[in-house]
Amino acid sequence: MGIARTFQNIRLFSNLSVIQNVIIARNLEAKYNLADTFLRNAKYHKISKETEEKAFELLKVVGLEDKAYEKSSSLPYGHQRKLEIARAMALDPKLLLLDEPAAGMNADESLELVSFIKEIRDKFGITILMIEHHMDVISSLCDSVTVLSFGKTIAAGTPAEVKRNKTVIEAYLGGVDDDATDK
């Protein structure tokens, strides 16, 4: 099973272009060897061309194709997050792990991210496992939620069920509002 992940803190190759960041990840799947690389033979060129085409395709999906040859460090924060996800997608995962994808984003950026993640999920038919603290993002994206407190599961269910769970409210909001849990 192919698994890829992103990090809470974006970890791009800042001195490389946007497309080079995706190509590097895609090269992990390349089927050429060291001799092919040194000789720059037909196999190497064919695979390199396919790799660049796939990378550009992913940049189109994330809306960064017009930034392909810019340095990744020049991108705004939200675009860097998209690039990091595109790089993970370059590995053709069946399971994508996202560590706090909305960290550091404002409300508008978070909404755009939700749409983007839904599009990725639906287009590629992958499962997404996400660690996230923004309940609006969780509610918009997740079918099921598991809440941990100090490494222990304190609740599991739909986003709506978890939002009303007294243990979750006590652990993360500091108290229970009986009106909120009775609905």
N, C-alpha and C positions, 0 to 999 in steps of 0.2 A: 504494500500500500504506500503510495506517495504522500509524504507529509511535508509541508512547508510552513514557515512561521515568519511573523514579523515581531519586532521588539517594541516595547513601550517607548523607548528613546530611539528615534530614527537613526539607523546605522547605514548610511549610504557611503559610497566612495565619492567623497566631495570633490576631488580633483578630476574625476572622470565625467564624461558627458552623460546625459540622461539615458541614451540608448546603450552606452557602454556598461552602465550599471545593470541593465537587463541582460545584455549579452553575457556578462560574466556569470550570472546565475544560470543562464541557458547552457553555457559551456560545460556545466557539470553533467549535462545529459549527452554531450557530444560523444560520438562513437568513432573518434579517431585517436591514434596513439602518438607517442612522442616522435617516432620516425616520420609519420605523416606531417606533423607540425614542422619539423626541421626541413623536410624535403619540399614542403608546400606543394604537395602533389594534387592531382585532380580530386581525390577523396577529401582532402583538407579544404580545398576551395569550395567544393559542393556543400559540405557541411557548414562551413563558415557563412556561405550565402544563405542557406536555409535558416541558420541561427539568427542572422541579422533580419531576415524577413519576419521570422516569428517574433523577435523583439519589437520590431516596428508595429506588427499587428497588435501586440499587447499594449503598446503606447497609444494606439488608436482607441482601444477599448477604454483606457483610463483617461483619454482626452489630452494626452501629452505629446502627440505626434509632431505638433508644431514646435515643440521644445527639444526634440530629439538630440540635437547637436549642441545644446547649451550645457554648461556645467551644472551638475545636479545641485551644487551649493547655491546657485542663483535662483532656484525655485522658491516660491512662497511655501510656508509650512504645510498647508493642506495638499499642495502638489507633491511635496516631498513624501508625504504619507501615501499618496496614490502611487508614486514611483516605487516605494518600498513594497507595496502590495503587488504591483506589476512584476517586480523582481521575484517575489515569492511564487507568483503564478507561472513564471517562466519554467518552473520545475514540473509543471503539469500535475499538481497535487490532487489527490482525492479528498484530503483533509487539509484545511487551511487554519492555522492557529493564529489568532490576532490578539496581541497583548495590548490592551487599552488603546484601541485605534483612535478614539476620540480625545485622548489626552492632549491638553493644550489647545483645543479648538473652541471657538466661540459657537453660539447656537446655530448660526447660519452654516458654518463649516460642518458642524455635526450633522445637520439635516442633509447636506450635500453628500457627506460620507455615508450616511444610511442608504441613500438612493444608490450610490456607487457600489456598496457592498451587496445590496440586493441584486443589482445588475450582474455583478461578478458571479454570485451564487447561482442565479438562474441561467445565465449564459453558459457557464461551464459545468453546471450540475454537481457542484462540490458541497461537501459538508464543511461548515465553519464552526469552530470552537473558539469562543471569545471570552477574554477577561475584560470586564468593563465596569466602571462605576457610575456612569451616566444612565440613570433609569429611563430617560426618554429614548436613548439609543437602544437600550436593552428591550424596552417595550416595542419599539418599531421593528426590530430585527429578529428577536429570538422566539422560537416556538416553545422552548422549555428553558428554565433557569434553575441553577443550583447556587445557593448562597452559602459561602463559607465564613466562619468567624474563628480566627486563631486555628486554622487548619481543619476545623470540624464542620461537617455539613449541618446547617441549622434549618434549611428549608429547601424544598424542590417543588417545582410545578410550573404553571404558566406564569408569564410576567404579572398578570392581574392577581393571581393567587399569592405570589410572593410579595407583592406590594402591600397586601392586606395582612400578611403574617405578623403576629404580635412579636415573635422572637426576632424577626428581621428588623422590625421597627425599633425595638428596644436596643438591639445591637448597633444599628447604624444611625438612628435618629434620636436616641437618648430618652425615649419614653413612648408610651402607647396612647394613641388618641382613640378612645372607644368608638367614636363616630366613624372613624376611617376603617376600623376592623369589622364593624357590624354590617357593612354593605355587601 
